[in-house]
Amino acid sequence: MSDIEETDGSEGADVASGPVAPHRVIGTPAPAPRLLGSNAPTTAAASSEGAGGVAVAEHDEEIPQPTEEEIQRGNRAEKIIVACFVLAFLAGCGFIAAYIGLPVGLDRLAPGGNAVDAALRSNLALGTSLAVALLALAVGSLLWVRLLMPDVEIVEERHELQSAPADRAAFAETFKQGAGYSQIVKRPMVRRSLLLGTLPLVAAPLVLLRDMGPLPGTSLRHTVWSAGRRLLVYGTNQPLTAADFSAPGSMITIVPEGYEDDPDALTKAAVILIKFRPGELAIPVRTQGSTLVGTMNWTVDNIVAYSKICTHIGCPVALYEQTTHHILCPCHQSTFDASTGATVVFGPAARPLPQLPMTVNTDGYLVAKSDFTQPVGPSFWERG
């Protein structure tokens, strides 16, 4: 057992009777450099006294060589540590294999497969393999420290945060000595098995990035709405005529025909339909550059269609106050005036709700004239 003590002016005289070096290093054929010795020269003590640092002194006492029993004990410990790190490597590989090989989700399961059971098997495999990998690394590291490295006690008094030159020199020396005591160089099997055990955990994030999916490209700029696609009432999936939606102040949710059961498409294509009394609706002609983004010509019999996706962070704008014609997003209280093209009147939203161009077909049903002329949902810097 040895101590590292910080000395000051009042303790400079006690350096000679200070800490002693470790008496043994288990399993080490030759002693590593001393971490910190006693019998420091007077000049070293004076330097430490002036800088408030740790005195690094030479010591002539020889460290006893380990016994044969201690060497054998160290070799047995090394085998156990290597086994732990190899187990961590195998468990990490199992985590990656389970993540790639066990299908999750109805789109990846065979017909008739149970998505709940598949998720259960995947979670058990992922959780077990990751837990074993981390536990094996922890146990191997703990045994390394407890069985191969010497027991060294470090005592350091509080001092100013600014490091003196003597402190920096002491740190460099301590780091070098600590590397020697860790036996990272003398026991290459431990070092290599540690690197092997951590390799799958380093590679795992690269595999997990697969769940982020492909880059969106231009998909954020478009929805599934197209010319002639009928507006269906959400829930009943019935087409709608202007006469069917004749009560002023009403608001309903609309989905595009052919995509009523496609949740991925509806995350962008959901629309709210609002009916106004004659004279209440006054949508100005709005353009963005050369693109028309709002006009009364896109309404039918005082019925207007807006995107249901808030332009702040994408929450559904499902609240409508017919006396003020305000559409409210419940997430962060962005408020839009439906009578003037869903312009922002309050809240963090940066732009109006996109308006869906709408008309009627030859059968009298409400249909889209085209897709939205601007991206729906939250603004993004590429929208430009």
C-alpha positions in Angstrom: 0.0 0.0 0.0 1.3 3.5 -0.9 0.0 7.0 -0.5 0.2 10.1 -2.7 0.0 13.2 -0.6 0.0 16.8 -1.5 2.4 18.8 0.6 2.4 22.4 1.6 4.7 24.8 3.4 3.8 23.5 6.8 4.4 19.9 5.9 7.6 20.3 3.9 9.6 18.9 6.8 7.7 15.7 6.9 8.4 14.6 3.3 11.2 12.3 4.4 8.8 10.3 6.5 6.0 10.4 3.8 4.4 7.6 1.8 6.2 4.4 0.7 6.0 2.6 -2.6 3.8 -0.5 -3.2 5.3 -3.7 -1.8 4.1 -6.0 -4.6 2.4 -6.1 -8.0 0.4 -9.4 -8.3 1.4 -11.4 -11.4 4.0 -9.0 -12.6 7.5 -10.4 -13.4 9.2 -7.0 -13.1 8.1 -4.0 -11.1 6.5 -1.1 -13.0 7.7 2.5 -12.5 6.9 3.9 -9.0 3.7 5.8 -8.8 5.1 8.1 -6.1 7.8 7.5 -3.6 9.1 8.9 -0.3 12.4 10.4 0.8 11.9 13.2 -1.6 14.9 15.6 -1.9 14.7 19.0 -0.3 14.6 20.8 -3.6 11.5 18.8 -4.8 9.8 19.6 -1.5 10.6 23.3 -1.9 9.2 23.3 -5.4 6.0 21.6 -4.2 5.8 24.0 -1.3 5.9 27.1 -3.6 3.4 25.8 -6.2 1.0 24.0 -4.0 1.4 20.8 -6.1 2.4 17.2 -5.7 6.1 16.4 -5.2 7.5 13.7 -7.4 10.6 12.3 -5.9 13.0 9.5 -6.6 13.2 6.6 -4.2 15.9 4.0 -4.0 13.9 1.3 -2.2 13.4 -1.8 -4.4 10.0 -3.3 -4.7 10.0 -7.0 -3.8 9.5 -9.4 -6.7 6.1 -11.3 -6.8 6.1 -14.9 -5.6 5.4 -17.8 -7.9 1.9 -18.1 -6.3 1.2 -14.5 -7.0 2.3 -14.9 -10.6 0.0 -17.9 -11.0 -2.9 -16.1 -9.4 -2.4 -13.2 -11.9 -2.3 -15.6 -14.8 -5.6 -17.2 -13.7 -7.2 -13.8 -13.3 -6.0 -12.8 -16.8 -7.8 -15.9 -18.3 -11.0 -14.9 -16.5 -10.8 -11.3 -17.7 -10.1 -12.4 -21.3 -13.1 -14.7 -21.1 -15.3 -11.8 -20.0 -14.2 -9.6 -22.8 -14.7 -12.4 -25.4 -18.2 -13.0 -24.0 -18.9 -9.3 -24.4 -17.8 -9.5 -28.0 -20.1 -12.5 -28.7 -23.0 -10.8 -26.9 -22.4 -7.6 -28.9 -22.4 -9.6 -32.1 -25.6 -11.3 -31.0 -27.2 -7.9 -30.4 -26.5 -6.8 -34.0 -27.6 -10.2 -35.3 -30.9 -10.0 -33.4 -31.5 -6.4 -34.5 -31.0 -7.3 -38.2 -32.4 -10.9 -38.2 -35.6 -10.7 -36.1 -38.4 -9.0 -38.1 -40.6 -6.5 -36.3 -43.7 -4.9 -37.8 -46.5 -6.2 -40.0 -44.6 -5.1 -43.2 -41.7 -7.4 -42.4 -43.6 -10.4 -41.0 -44.9 -13.4 -43.0 -48.6 -13.5 -43.7 -50.5 -14.3 -40.5 -47.6 -13.4 -38.3 -48.2 -12.0 -34.9 -46.7 -8.5 -34.5 -46.9 -8.5 -30.7 -45.1 -11.9 -30.4 -42.4 -10.7 -32.9 -41.8 -7.5 -30.9 -41.6 -9.6 -27.7 -39.0 -11.9 -29.1 -37.0 -9.0 -30.5 -37.1 -7.1 -27.3 -36.0 -10.1 -25.3 -33.1 -10.9 -27.7 -31.9 -7.3 -27.9 -32.2 -6.6 -24.1 -30.5 -9.9 -23.1 -27.6 -9.6 -25.5 -27.0 -5.9 -24.7 -27.2 -6.6 -21.0 -24.7 -9.5 -21.2 -22.3 -7.4 -23.3 -22.3 -4.5 -20.9 -22.2 -6.8 -17.8 -19.3 -8.8 -19.2 -17.3 -5.6 -19.9 -18.0 -4.4 -16.4 -17.0 -7.6 -14.7 -13.9 -7.9 -16.8 -12.8 -4.4 -16.1 -13.6 -4.8 -12.4 -11.5 -8.0 -12.1 -8.7 -6.3 -14.0 -8.6 -3.5 -11.5 -9.0 -5.7 -8.4 -6.8 -8.7 -9.3 -4.1 -7.3 -11.6 -3.5 -3.7 -10.6 -2.0 -2.8 -7.2 -4.0 -1.2 -4.5 -2.9 2.4 -4.4 -4.4 5.1 -2.2 -4.3 8.7 -3.5 -4.8 11.6 -1.1 -4.9 15.1 -2.4 -5.8 18.3 -0.6 -7.9 21.0 -2.2 -6.0 23.8 -3.9 -6.5 26.4 -6.5 -7.9 25.2 -9.8 -5.0 26.6 -11.8 -2.3 24.0 -12.1 1.2 24.9 -11.4 4.1 23.5 -13.6 4.9 21.0 -10.8 1.3 19.8 -10.9 1.4 19.2 -14.6 4.7 17.4 -14.3 3.3 15.3 -11.5 0.3 14.4 -13.6 2.4 13.4 -16.6 4.5 11.2 -14.3 1.5 9.7 -12.6 -0.2 9.0 -15.9 3.0 7.2 -17.1 3.2 5.2 -13.9 -0.5 4.4 -13.9 -0.1 3.0 -17.4 2.7 0.8 -16.1 0.6 -0.4 -13.1 -2.4 -1.2 -15.4 -0.2 -3.8 -17.2 -1.9 -2.8 -20.4 1.4 -3.3 -22.2 2.6 -6.4 -20.4 -0.6 -8.3 -20.9 -1.5 -8.0 -24.5 -4.3 -10.6 -24.3 -6.2 -8.4 -21.8 -5.7 -5.4 -24.0 -6.7 -7.2 -27.2 -9.7 -8.9 -25.7 -10.9 -5.6 -24.3 -10.8 -4.0 -27.7 -12.5 -7.1 -29.1 -15.3 -6.9 -26.5 -16.0 -3.2 -27.2 -15.9 -3.6 -31.0 -19.6 -4.6 -31.5 -20.8 -1.9 -29.1 -18.9 0.7 -31.2 -20.4 -0.8 -34.4 -23.9 -1.1 -33.0 -24.9 2.6 -33.5 -24.0 2.3 -37.2 -26.5 -0.5 -37.5 -29.1 1.4 -35.5 -28.9 4.3 -37.9 -30.8 2.0 -40.3 -34.1 2.9 -38.4 -33.7 6.5 -39.4 -34.8 5.5 -42.9 -33.7 6.9 -46.2 -33.3 10.6 -46.8 -36.6 12.3 -47.5 -35.5 13.8 -50.8 -38.5 15.9 -52.1 -41.1 13.8 -50.4 -41.8 16.5 -47.8 -42.9 18.8 -50.6 -45.7 16.6 -51.9 -48.8 14.6 -50.6 -51.0 12.0 -52.3 -53.6 14.6 -53.4 -53.9 14.9 -57.1 -56.3 16.3 -59.7 -59.7 14.6 -59.6 -59.1 12.7 -56.3 -62.4 12.7 -54.3 -62.6 14.0 -50.8 -63.8 11.3 -48.4 -65.3 11.9 -44.9 -62.8 10.5 -42.3 -64.3 7.5 -40.5 -67.1 6.7 -42.9 -65.0 7.0 -46.1 -68.0 8.4 -48.0 -67.6 10.9 -50.8 -69.0 14.3 -50.2 -71.0 16.8 -52.3 -71.4 20.5 -51.5 -75.1 19.9 -50.6 -74.1 17.2 -48.1 -72.0 19.8 -46.2 -74.4 22.7 -46.0 -74.4 23.7 -42.3 -72.4 26.9 -41.8 -69.8 26.8 -39.0 -69.3 23.1 -39.4 -65.8 21.5 -39.6 -65.0 17.9 -40.6 -61.8 15.9 -41.4 -61.3 14.8 -44.9 -59.0 12.1 -46.3 -58.0 11.4 -50.0 -59.8 8.6 -51.8 -57.6 5.5 -52.1 -55.5 6.4 -49.0 -58.1 6.3 -46.3 -56.4 3.3 -44.6 -52.8 4.4 -45.2 -51.5 6.1 -42.0 -48.2 7.1 -43.6 -50.1 9.0 -46.4 -52.5 10.6 -44.0 -49.8 12.1 -41.8 -49.4 14.7 -44.6 -52.6 14.5 -46.5 -55.3 15.0 -43.8 -57.5 18.0 -44.5 -60.1 20.0 -42.6 -63.2 21.2 -44.5 -65.0 24.3 -43.1 -68.4 25.7 -44.3 -69.0 29.5 -44.1 -72.0 31.6 -44.5 -72.2 33.8 -47.6 -70.0 36.8 -47.2 -67.9 35.5 -44.3 -65.2 33.9 -46.4 -62.6 36.4 -47.8 -59.5 34.5 -48.9 -57.0 36.9 -50.5 -55.0 35.9 -53.5 -51.6 34.9 -52.0 -48.5 33.9 -53.9 -45.1 32.6 -52.9 -42.8 33.8 -55.6 -44.6 32.7 -58.8 -46.6 30.0 -57.0 -50.2 30.6 -56.1 -50.8 29.4 -52.5 -54.3 30.7 -51.7 -57.3 32.1 -53.6 -61.1 32.1 -53.4 -61.2 30.3 -56.7 -60.2 27.1 -54.8 -63.4 27.2 -52.8 -66.8 25.6 -53.6 -70.1 27.1 -52.3 -68.3 28.9 -49.4 -66.5 25.6 -48.5 -62.7 25.8 -48.0 -60.2 23.0 -47.4 -57.0 23.5 -45.3 -54.2 21.2 -44.3 -54.9 19.7 -40.9 -51.1 19.7 -40.1 -49.9 22.6 -38.0 -47.1 24.6 -39.6 -45.3 24.9 -36.3 -44.3 21.3 -35.3 -46.9 19.2 -37.1 -49.7 18.7 -34.5 -53.3 18.2 -35.8 -55.3 21.4 -35.8 -58.5 19.9 -34.6 -60.2 22.8 -32.8 -62.4 25.3 -34.5 -64.3 28.2 -33.0 -67.1 29.2 -35.5 -67.9 32.6 -33.9 -64.4 33.9 -34.6 -63.5 31.5 -37.4 -60.3 30.6 -35.6 -58.6 27.3 -36.0 -56.6 26.3 -32.9 -53.7 23.9 -32.6 -53.9 22.3 -29.1 -50.2 21.7 -28.8 -48.8 25.2 -28.6 -51.9 27.4 -29.2 -51.0 28.5 -32.7 -54.2 30.2 -34.0 -55.2 30.6 -37.7 -58.0 32.7 -39.2 -59.9 30.4 -41.5 -61.9 33.2 -43.1 -58.7 34.9 -44.5 -56.8 31.9 -45.8 -55.8 30.4 -42.4 -53.4 33.2 -41.7 -51.6 33.2 -38.4 -53.1 35.4 -35.7 -51.4 34.0 -32.6 -48.8 31.5 -31.6 -45.4 30.2 -32.8 -46.5 29.0 -36.3 -44.6 30.8 -39.0 -46.9 30.6 -41.9 -50.6 29.9 -42.8 -52.1 26.5 -43.2 -51.7 25.4 -46.8 -55.0 25.5 -48.8 -56.0 22.5 -50.9 -57.3 23.6 -54.4 -60.8 22.1 -54.6 -63.6 21.9 -57.2 -66.4 19.5 -58.1 -66.5 16.7 -60.7 -69.2 15.8 -63.2 -71.0 13.8 -60.6 -71.1 16.7 -58.1 -68.6 15.3 -55.7 -65.9 17.5 -54.1 -62.5 16.7 -55.6 -59.0 18.1 -55.5 -57.8 20.3 -58.3 -54.3 19.4 -57.6 -51.9 18.7 -54.7 -51.1 21.5 -52.3 -49.0 24.1 -54.0 -46.7 24.5 -51.0 -45.3 21.9 -48.5 -47.6 21.0 -45.6 -46.6 20.7 -41.9 -43.6 22.2 -40.1 -41.4 24.6 -42.1 -37.9 23.3 -42.9 -35.0 25.3 -44.2 -34.8 23.3 -47.5 -38.3 24.5 -48.3 -36.9 27.7 -49.8 
